[in-house]
Amino acid sequence: MKLDHVGIVVANLPEAIERWRPLLGAPTSPPEEVPGGGVRVAFLTAGEPHVELVEPTGPDSPVSKFLATRGGGMHHVAFAVADVDSALAEVARRGGRLLDTHGRPGARGRRVGFCHPSAFGGVLVEYVEERR
């Protein structure tokens, strides 16, 4: 397992891209909406892992609630795995809570799944299926 990216919630994606551009350069691809996720994201390269800037697309997005209660900032840590479903099942087997019981469509055309923060000591963990 390796670090895929860290997710940072932002209120305004274009402004955040410009804030991070001097450090990490331009996004690796154009910003995209995540299907069913209620967010628009952009990935910037930070070595092999990426920094994902995450902007809510509407007031019903779970990220909108995060932004309203906590402000922008660190949101989640994502790990690349061979099989999202197996990784989620292992967390459940160990008694950890899940937000997703199976992988779902995510950014960059990859399957993703989230573990509840209680499963990892208060940290929201995302599993991202490696490209096959």
C-alpha positions as CSV (number, residue, x, y, z in Angstrom):
1,M,0.0,0.0,0.0
2,K,1.3,3.5,-0.8
3,L,0.1,7.0,-0.3
4,D,-2.0,8.2,-3.3
5,H,-3.0,11.7,-2.2
6,V,-4.0,14.0,0.6
7,G,-7.3,15.8,0.2
8,I,-7.7,19.5,1.2
9,V,-11.1,21.1,1.3
10,V,-11.3,24.6,-0.3
11,A,-14.1,27.1,-0.7
12,N,-13.0,28.2,-4.2
13,L,-11.1,25.8,-6.5
14,P,-9.6,28.3,-8.9
15,E,-8.3,30.5,-6.1
16,A,-6.9,27.4,-4.3
17,I,-5.1,26.2,-7.5
18,E,-3.4,29.6,-7.8
19,R,-2.4,29.5,-4.1
20,W,-0.8,26.1,-4.6
21,R,0.6,26.6,-8.1
22,P,3.9,28.3,-6.9
23,L,4.6,25.2,-4.7
24,L,3.3,22.3,-6.8
25,G,2.8,23.7,-10.3
26,A,-0.4,23.4,-12.4
27,P,-2.9,20.6,-11.9
28,T,-2.1,17.4,-13.7
29,S,-5.4,17.5,-15.5
30,P,-8.4,19.9,-15.7
31,P,-10.6,20.1,-12.6
32,E,-13.4,17.5,-12.7
33,E,-16.7,16.8,-10.9
34,V,-16.8,13.5,-9.1
35,P,-19.8,11.5,-10.1
36,G,-22.3,11.5,-7.3
37,G,-19.8,13.0,-4.9
38,G,-21.0,16.6,-4.8
39,V,-17.5,17.9,-5.3
40,R,-15.2,19.3,-8.0
41,V,-11.5,18.4,-7.6
42,A,-8.1,19.1,-9.0
43,F,-5.0,17.1,-8.5
44,L,-1.5,18.6,-8.2
45,T,1.7,16.6,-8.1
46,A,3.7,16.4,-4.9
47,G,6.3,13.8,-5.9
48,E,4.6,10.5,-6.5
49,P,1.5,11.2,-4.4
50,H,-0.8,14.1,-5.2
51,V,-2.5,16.9,-3.4
52,E,-6.3,16.9,-4.2
53,L,-8.1,20.2,-3.8
54,V,-11.7,19.5,-3.1
55,E,-14.5,22.1,-3.6
56,P,-18.2,21.4,-2.8
57,T,-20.5,21.9,-5.7
58,G,-23.6,22.6,-3.6
59,P,-25.0,23.0,-0.1
60,D,-26.0,19.3,0.1
61,S,-22.4,18.0,-0.4
62,P,-20.9,16.4,2.6
63,V,-17.9,18.6,2.0
64,S,-20.1,21.7,2.3
65,K,-20.9,20.7,5.9
66,F,-17.2,20.1,6.6
67,L,-16.4,23.5,5.2
68,A,-19.1,25.2,7.2
69,T,-18.2,23.6,10.5
70,R,-14.4,23.4,10.2
71,G,-13.4,25.7,7.4
72,G,-11.0,24.7,4.6
73,G,-8.0,22.5,5.2
74,M,-6.9,18.9,5.6
75,H,-9.8,16.5,4.9
76,H,-8.5,13.0,4.2
77,V,-5.6,10.7,3.4
78,A,-5.9,8.3,0.5
79,F,-4.0,5.1,-0.1
80,A,-3.7,3.2,-3.3
81,V,-4.8,-0.4,-3.1
82,A,-5.2,-3.3,-5.6
83,D,-8.8,-3.9,-4.6
84,V,-11.0,-1.3,-2.8
85,D,-13.6,-3.9,-1.9
86,S,-11.0,-6.1,-0.2
87,A,-9.4,-3.2,1.6
88,L,-12.8,-2.0,3.0
89,A,-13.7,-5.6,4.0
90,E,-10.5,-5.9,6.0
91,V,-11.3,-2.7,7.9
92,A,-14.8,-4.1,8.7
93,R,-13.4,-7.5,9.7
94,R,-11.2,-5.7,12.3
95,G,-14.3,-3.9,13.6
96,G,-13.8,-0.6,11.9
97,R,-16.7,1.5,10.7
98,L,-17.1,2.3,7.0
99,L,-18.7,5.1,5.0
100,D,-18.7,2.8,1.9
101,T,-19.1,-0.9,2.1
102,H,-18.1,-1.3,-1.6
103,G,-16.0,0.8,-4.1
104,R,-17.8,3.5,-6.1
105,P,-16.8,5.8,-9.0
106,G,-14.3,8.4,-8.0
107,A,-12.1,11.0,-9.6
108,R,-9.7,10.2,-12.4
109,G,-11.9,7.3,-13.4
110,R,-10.8,5.2,-10.4
111,R,-12.9,3.3,-7.8
112,V,-12.8,4.6,-4.3
113,G,-14.1,3.8,-0.8
114,F,-14.0,5.7,2.5
115,C,-13.6,4.5,6.0
116,H,-15.2,6.3,8.9
117,P,-12.7,8.5,10.8
118,S,-13.3,6.4,13.9
119,A,-11.6,3.4,12.2
120,F,-8.3,5.3,12.0
121,G,-8.1,7.4,15.2
122,G,-10.1,10.4,13.8
123,V,-8.6,10.4,10.3
124,L,-10.8,10.1,7.3
125,V,-9.1,7.4,5.1
126,E,-9.9,6.8,1.4
127,Y,-8.8,3.7,-0.5
128,V,-8.2,4.3,-4.2
129,E,-8.0,1.4,-6.6
130,E,-4.8,1.3,-8.6
131,R,-5.2,1.4,-12.4
132,R,-5.1,-2.1,-13.8
